[in-house]
Amino acid sequence: MRKILLFAAIGTIFSCSVQKDKAVSEANVETYGNSITVTELKDHLYTFASDEFQGRDTGEPGQKKAAEYLKKEYKKMDVPSPLGGDDYYQIIPSSYFNDRYNDSENVVAFIEGSEFPEEIVVISAHYDHIGVDDEGNIYNGADDDGSGTVAMLEIAEAFQEAAKDGYRPRRSILFLHVTGEEKGLLGSKYYTENPIFPLENTVTDLNTDMIGRIDPAHEGKDDYIYLIGSDKLSTDLHNLSEEVNNKYVNLDLDYTYNDDNDPNRFYYRSDHYNFAKHNIPVIFYFNGTHADYHKATDTPDKIEYELMTKRTKLIFYTAWEVANRDERLVVDKAN
C-alpha cells in the first residue's frame, strides 16, 4: 500500500509539473527569435572582445575572467547549471594538458526539457583565443570566437524567455562554452571524454565558430553562412536545417567547405568534430576566414552585426526545431 501511495504521489507531482508548461507547438517562435538583437549582440561583444580579457588564452587570467563573465550572464538570465548550485564550470586539470597550460574551465548552462529531458541538444562555441604576443599586442578574437560565444548567450536568453512563458523545450538544451579550442579542440575533447550527460543521449551539437564577418568569396553577397557537417551523419538534420532557413531567415547556405575533398578540412577543425567522432549529428556554422583571422586586428568594430544577428537567429530556430520535434533525429550515416 505504501508503494502504491508513493507512486500515486509522484504521479500527482509529475502531472502538476507538466501542467505548468504549455504546448510548445502553440508558441510564436519568432517572438523569441526576435529577442536576439543587434544591440545586445554588440554590447556583449564589445565587452567580451575587449582588452580587459587579454585575449582569453587558455588557463590564463583573461580566460578565467571571460568564464566569470559567462557565468554571471547565465545567472542574470536565471539559466541554471547542470552541475547544480553556483557551479557552472567543468574543470579541466593541467594534467589533462600535459602540464603545458594551467587548469581551465568549460562553462556550462542548462535548460531542462519538458517531455524528453534525458535527450540533450548541445549548442557549443569556444570562448578561448590566443592571448597576448611577446610585443604586448592583445588578440581580442572578436570573430574567433567572440561572435559564437555571445550568440550563444542570446540564444539561451531566447529559450529562457520562452520557458518563462510556459514554452519549455521538449528536449533539454546544454549550452557548452569550451576552452582550449585554439590548443587543439581540447575543451570539447575533454567534454566528450567526461560528458555531463551520456553521449548516447546527445541528439546533436550545433557549433558556432566565427559568424561575425564576411569572407572575400562573398564580398557584395553578404547574406550567407557556411554550413559544414549537416548531412554527414543525419539526413534528418540536414533537411530540418534547410527547412528552418527557408521558413525563417533565408540566408544563402553555402556548402563549399562541406565537400569531403575540401583541402581546408574545416570539418575536422572546430569543436563539433569531437561530437561527430561519436556519431552525434552536427552542424558547424562558419563565416569563412578573412584578413584579420588570428591577428590582433580581429576586433569588435569590424563585425557585421546585422548579418551576425540573422545567423544567430538561424541557429536558434534550428535548435528550437530539433528540441521540439516529435522524433529524435535519426542517425542514418556513419563516420
Beta strands, then each sheet from edge to edge (+ up, - down):
strand 1: 89-92
strand 2: 104-111
strand 3: 116-126
strand 4: 171-178
strand 5: 202-208
strand 6: 224-228
strand 7: 252-254
strand 8: 282-286
sheet 1: 1+ 2- 4+ 3+ 5+ 8+ 6- 7-
end
